[in-house]
Amino acid sequence: MMKSTAFWLACFITAHEGKISEPYDCCSYLSMAVPRLLLHLVYPTSSSLLLANCKPSPLPVLNIGCRRISTAAAQRAPPSEAAVDDFWRWLCERGVVAASSAATVKPGFVPEGLGLVAQRDLPRNEVVVEVPKRLWIDSDTAVASEIGRLCAGLKPWVSIALFLLRERALGTASPWHPYLDILPPTTNSTIFWSEEELSEIEGTQLLNTTMGAKEYVESEFVKAEAEVILPNKHLFPSAITSLDFLWAFGILRSRAFSRGRGENLALVPLADLINHSSSITQEDSSWEIKGKGIFSRELIFSLRTPVYVKSGEQVHIHYDIAKSNADLALDYGFVEQRPDRDAYTFTLEISESDPFYGDKLDIAESNGLDETAYFDIALGCPLPPLMLPYLRLVALGGTDAFLLESVFRNTIWGHLELPVSRANEEAICRVVRQACKSALSAYHTTVEEDEKLMEGDNLDERLRIAVCIRAGEKKVLQQIDNAFGERESELDVLEYYQERRLKDLGLVGEQGEIIFWESK
């Protein structure tokens, strides 16, 4: 018989792993989730509930990649006209474009910095850029270079980063210098923010994710420096610092395309100038990789416009319709004023200390979940359908533990989709609401204060991103708290497993009374 002992509900409120988008969301295989809030809900043999200390732990401060410059605009200063002209000639010489007069698009100065500007009216789905593989910068490019022998065993992005940094150090001696000269020295991605700027997102999941990304890059740099850079100084024209490495990571994360989850990433000159527009809502990919022709093995990167574009206007695509504002801020350095972009990620975990750990894990895996489950909750959207059943499973214990017996294994998920017992439902309501309140207490501003700031027209771009992120997270947390608060107020009127079972057996009357059968 199963023991009626304590259960643990470990509720990590973190940022989820980035999703592949276009352009490539670099290093999607990274686990960027850094726990900020850990709650243990203890369900002892008695009916009392104990909530452990749930104050967020201090965040590490890393002094890398945060050069202090007066304004974000100064940090993103576009290249000179001469550099752009040189880049265009370089493309023409290599056959990417036939001639300037016949070009469909050309690089141009736009509000974002550089972009692709239509040279004539372009119908929807018009191919605007085709770049052969010999002009991509990918892991094959790194392997074929003078540092190729050093790339064996390295992560693809690390080998590309080292290639970029070496070629950049070579200056005009590098055949890639016209392209490298137009790459920005930084972006508005939060990985490049100063400590003062990062303080504006204190308490947010984005801050944890940003610090996790920087810690990851720093650890990869230390490893690459010890194993590749220092033993082969003769192959690198100048010293490579952690700041340089962070720059390469940021360039790849914001500009590279990928055909797979963390695989085959590539920088594609000219195509990577394409900017994002929130007005484009098509979910179909605007680019593809195809063969150059029937008898050619060469690959071509083909980019098309998803909408009609007038001559002289900028060509845009949509990077990823499913990304949250936190994702956009981390990857590309911008946010959108759309409620469904505001999101918060709950990470729920079946603790190994749970006496029913094995049974719960087996049930979770049988229903497409795991020991840890991530639930993205967007503003104005209902809770993910699997969140409540998973919560009830994790919280299952006490007198409800009989549902974990093997006889219920094929039907238990159906029971978990509905309230199990008052104690179970009350437990999940209390722990989620406490988690929300604890998370909300970590912010240094209110939603009202943030909204007032957003009304101003003189916000620095990075401050505007910060205010949007923290206001959005708080709104979602309030939404979740309200949802579980309403559920908590309905505990007395909800129908639980035992009542449903009695009804199934015909032992409950029309007024809800229990019917007792007496033998004659």
N, C-alpha and C positions, 0 to 999 in steps of 0.2 A: 504494500500500500504506500502511496506517495506521501511524503512528509508535508505537514502544514507549517512550514517555517518561513523565514524572511525572503523577500525578493528585493532586487535592486533595480532601480530604473536610472540608468545613466543617460542623461540628456545633454548632449554636446550641442551647443548652438554655434555653428561654424559656417564658413563659406564653402560652397561646393566646388568640386573640381571643374575647371573650365571645359567647355564643349568646343569641338572643332567648328570653325567658322571659316568664312572667306573674307579677308585674308586669314591665313593660318593662325590659330590660337596656339602659339609656340609652347611646346612641352606639355601637351595635354595629359601626358602620362604622369605629370607631377601631381602629388597629393598636396594641394595647397591648403587643405583644411587644417587650421590650427585651432585647437580647442580654446575657447575663451570662457566658457561657463560650464561647469560640471556640477550636475545635481545628482545626489543620491537620495532616492525616496525609499525609506526603510519600512517594510511591511512586516512588523513582528507578529508573533502568535496572538498577541492581544489586538484589539481593534484600533489602537491608537496609531497615529501616523506621525513620524518624526522627519522633519526636513533638515538636512545637513547644511552647513555653511556653504553658501553659493556665491560668494563674492568673486569677481573675476580676478585671475592672477595677473601680476605685473607683466607687461610686455617687454621683450628684449629691445634694446636700442642698438641699432647697427649704424656705424658711421661710414656707410659706403653709399655711393651713388646719389648723394644729396648735395650737390654743389649749390651754393647760395648765390642766386642772381636776382636782381631786383624784381623783375616781372617775368611771368610765364611767356609773354610774347617775345621778350628778349632771348629767352632760352630756345625758342622755336624759330629764330630768325631764318628766313628762307635763303637759299643759295643766291649767289649773284646771277645777273642775266647772262654774264659771260660763261659761268659754269653750266647754266641750262643750255645755252647755245652749243657748248662743247659736248655736252651729253647728247644732244640731238644729232650732231655731226657723227658722233661715235656710233649711234644707232643706224644712221644711214649707211655708213661705211661697212657695217656688218650685215646689211641686208634686212634689218628688222622692218624698216620702212623704205619704200622705193625712192621717193623724192619728196621734198618738203611740199611741193605744189600738189602732190597726189595724196597727201596724208589725210586720213580720216579724222585723227585726233593729234594734238600736239601738247607737250607739257606747257602749262601756263600758271601764272601766279593767281591764286584764288584765296579766299578767306582762310582756308585750312593750311595754307602754305603753298604747296605745289599740287596741281591736279591735272586731269586730262580734259582739254577743251576741244569741243567739236569744231571741225573746220568746214563743215557743211551740215545741213539737216540730216539727222540720222533716224531712220525708222526703228521701231522696236525690234530687238533681237539682231540688230546689225552687228557684225563682227567689227570691232574697232581696233584691236591689237592682236597680233600673232607673233609670238616670240619663240624661236627654235631653242631646243634644249642646250645647244652649245653656248647660249647666252644666259642660261640660268646659273645661279650659284647654289649648289646643293652639295650633298655629301660626296657625290661623284666628282664634283669640281675640286673639292678639298683633297680627295684621294689622288687625283691626277696632278696635283701641284707638287711643289718641292717639299712640302711637309706631309705628303701623302703617306709615307711610311710611319708617321707618328700617329695617324688617325685610326689605326687598327685598335679595336676595342673601345673606342670613344663613343659616347652618345652622338647621334647625328648632329644635334644642334651645337654640341661642343666643338666638333671638328669644323663646322661651318663658321662658328664664332672665331676660332683661331685663324682660319683662312681670312676672314674679313679683317681682323686686326693686323695680320701680317701685311696684307695688300694695302691697307690704309697707311701703314708705317712706311711702305715703299714709296709713297707719294706718286709723282709723275712717272716713276719707273715701272709702276704696275699697269698692266694693260686694262685693268678695271678702274683706273682712277677717275675717268669721267663720270662713271656711275657712283662711285664712292663719294665723290665731291658734292653730290646733290643730296646725300642722306643727311637727315637732321642730326644735330649734336645731342638732342634729347627730344622727348615728347612730353605731353601732359599726363602720361601714365603715372600712377601713384608710386611706382618704383623709383621715379626720379625726383620725388618731392623732398623738400628739406624737412628737418625735424619740426620746424615751426609750422609748416604746411600740413604735415602729418598730424599734428596736434588738433587740427580742425576736424579730423575724422576719428577722434578718440571715442572709444566705446563701440565702434562699428565693426561688423564682420570684415569689411574691406580693409581695415587697418591690420587685422590679424592675417588676412590673406596676403597683403602686401609684404608684411614682415616675413611671412613664411617663404614667399618667392625670393626675397632678398637673401634670406638665410640659405636657401637652396643654391642660388647663384654663387654666393660666397663659398659654400662648401665645394662646389664644382670647380671654382677657380683655384682654391687651395690645392685640390687634387691635380688639376691640369698643370699648375705651376710647378708642383713637385715632380710630377712624372713626365711632363712633356716640355714645358717652357725652359726651366732652368738647366736641365741636362742638354738642351739643344739651343743654347743662346745664339750660336752662329747662324741659325736659320731665321731668327727674328731680329729685324733691323733695330728695334728699340724695345725697352722694357714694357711689359704688359702688366697693367695694374688691375685691381678689382673693379675700379671705376670703368676701365676699358671693357672689361668682361661684361659688366652690367649693361653698358651701352649696346654691345653686340646682342645680348639677350633681349633687350628692349626692342631693337630693330627687328629681330626675328619674330618676336611675339606680335608686333604690330603690322609687319609687312609681308611675312612669308606666307606662301600657299602650301597646302598639303593635300595629298590624295588619300591619306589614312590618318588614323589616330596616333599622332606623334611620329609618323613615318613619311618618308619621301618629301620632306619639307624643302621648299626652294624659294629663293628670292628671284623674282622675275622682273628685270629692269623694264621700265616703262609701264608694264601692267600694274606694278605695285604703287603707282601714283594714283590709282583709282580711289576716290574718297567715298565715304558712306553718306547716305541720305535717308532720313526717317520717313520721307514721303514715298519711298519705294517699299512696297509691302509684299512683293512676290517672294515666295519661299524657294523657288527654283534657283539652282546655282546659275550664276552668270558667267561661269568659266568652265572650261573643260580641257583635258589633255588628250590629244589625238595624234594619229600618224600624219606625216606631212603629205603623203600620197600613197597610192597603191603599191608602188615599187620602192618606196623609201622606208627605212626603219627609223628615221629621225622623228623625234617627238616634237610637237608644237603645242605651246600654251596659247589657247584661244580665248579672248575676252570679248564679250558682247554687251551691248547696252540693254537693260531690261525694259526700258521705256523710250518713247520718242524724245529726241533731244534736238533743240533748235541750234542752228549754226551760232557759234560764239558762246554757247552755254557749256557748263561743266557736265561731264558724264559721271554718273554715280552708280553705285550698286548698294545693296543692303548687306552688311557684313554678317549679321546673324539675328534673325527675328526672335530667336528664343533667349538671347542673352539678357541678363539683368543689367541694371545701371552699374552695379558693382563690377560686373564682368567687363563692361565697356570701359569703365574708368581704369581698370587694371591693365587691360589689353591695349587700348587705343588712346585713352586720355580724353574721353568726352562722355556726356550723359545725354539722355533724352527726357523731355518733359512729357512722359507718358506714364499713367498710373501703373500699367501692367509691366513696366520696366522696374518698378520698385518691388524688391523681393527680399525674402529672408529664408535662410536654410536651417531647418531643424535636422539635427543628426541624432538619431535614436539608436541605442545600443543594448543588446542583450549582454549583461555582464557575466563574465566567467565565474563570478562568485555566486551567481544565482543557483540555488540548489536544483532548479529545473532547467539549467542551462542547455543540456543536451536535447531535451525534449522540445524546448522552445526553438532552438536553432533548427532542428529537424523540421518543425512546422513552418518556420519562416522560409527555409530553403524550398520546401514543397510548394510554396506559394510565390516563388520568384523573388524572394527577399533574402537577406543574409543577416549575419551577426550584427552588422551596422547598416542602417537604412537612412538615406538622405531624402528629405522632403522639402522641395522648393515651394514656398508659399508666396504668391504674388498679390499685390494690392487689388482689392475688388474681386478676387477670385475665391472660389470655395476651397476648403482643405483638400489636399490630395486624397483620392478615395481609399488608398491603402494605409493612410496615416492612423486613423482611429483603430482599425483592426490590429495594426502592429503595436500601438500603444497598449491596447487591452491585453495583447499577448505578453508583452514585456512585464506588465503589471499583474499578471495572473498569479495568484497565490492564495494562501489561506484556505478557506472552505471551497473556493472555486477551482482548486488545483485538480479536482477529479476530471476536469475537461481535458487534462493533459494525458490521461490514460490512453493506451493504444486503441481501445475500443472506439474512441472519438476521433482518431487520427484523420479519417477521411471526411469528417464533417465539421471539425472544430473551426475552420476558417469561416464557415457560414454562421456559426454561433458568434464569432468575434466581430462580424459585421454589424451586429446588434449589441445593445448593452448586455453585459454578462451579469453583473450584480451591482447593487448600489455602492458597495465598498470599492469595487474595481473602477466604476465610473467616476466616483468621487476622487479616487486617488489620481487618475489621469488628469482630471480637471485641476486639481490643486497643484500638481507638480508643473503642469504646463503654464498655469497662471503665475506661479511663483517664478518660473524661469523667465517669463515675459517681464515681470516687474523688476527682477534683478537685472535683466539686460537693459531695460529702460533707464534704470538708475545710473548706468555707466556713462550715459551721454551728458555733456555739459551744457546742452541747450534744450529747449522745448520745441515741439513742432511749431507752435505759434511764433516763437522767436525766429526759427528758420524761415518760415513763410514770409515774415516781415522783411528779413534780409533779402530774400529772393525778389521782392518787389522793387528793389533798387536796381539802377542801370549801371552802376559803377563797380560792380563786383569783379575782382580779378577772376580769370577763368578757372584757376585751380580752387579758389574759394567757392566759386559757384558750384563746381563739381562736388566739393566737400559738403556744402549745405544741402544740395539735392540728395546726396547719398544718405546722410544721417537723418534727414527729414523723412525720406522714403522708408528707411528701416524702421523708424519709430512708428510710422503709420501702420506698417504691416504688423508690428508687435502689438500695437493697440487693437488692431483688428482681430488678431489671434486671441488676445486676452478677452476681448468682448465675446467672441464666439464661445470660448470655454466658460466664460462667466454666465452666459445665457444657458448653456448646457447644465451648469452647476445648479442654476435656479430651477431646473426641470427634473432634478433627481427624484422627487417624490411622485412624479407622474409618468416617468419612463417605465416601459415594460421590460422586465429582466428575464433571464433564461428560465428560472424556476416557474414563473408565471406562464411563459410561453409553453413550457413543457406540460404543465397541468392542463392548459387549454387543449393541447394536442391529445391528451389522454381523456378529455371530456370530463375533467374533474373541477371545472370552474363554471359557475352559473352565469346567467345573463348580466347580473349585477356585480360580477367579479368575486362572488362568494365561493368558498371551497365546498364542494359537494362530498359528503361522506356517505359511502355505501355501507349499508348494514346487511349482514347475512340473516336470513330468516331461520 
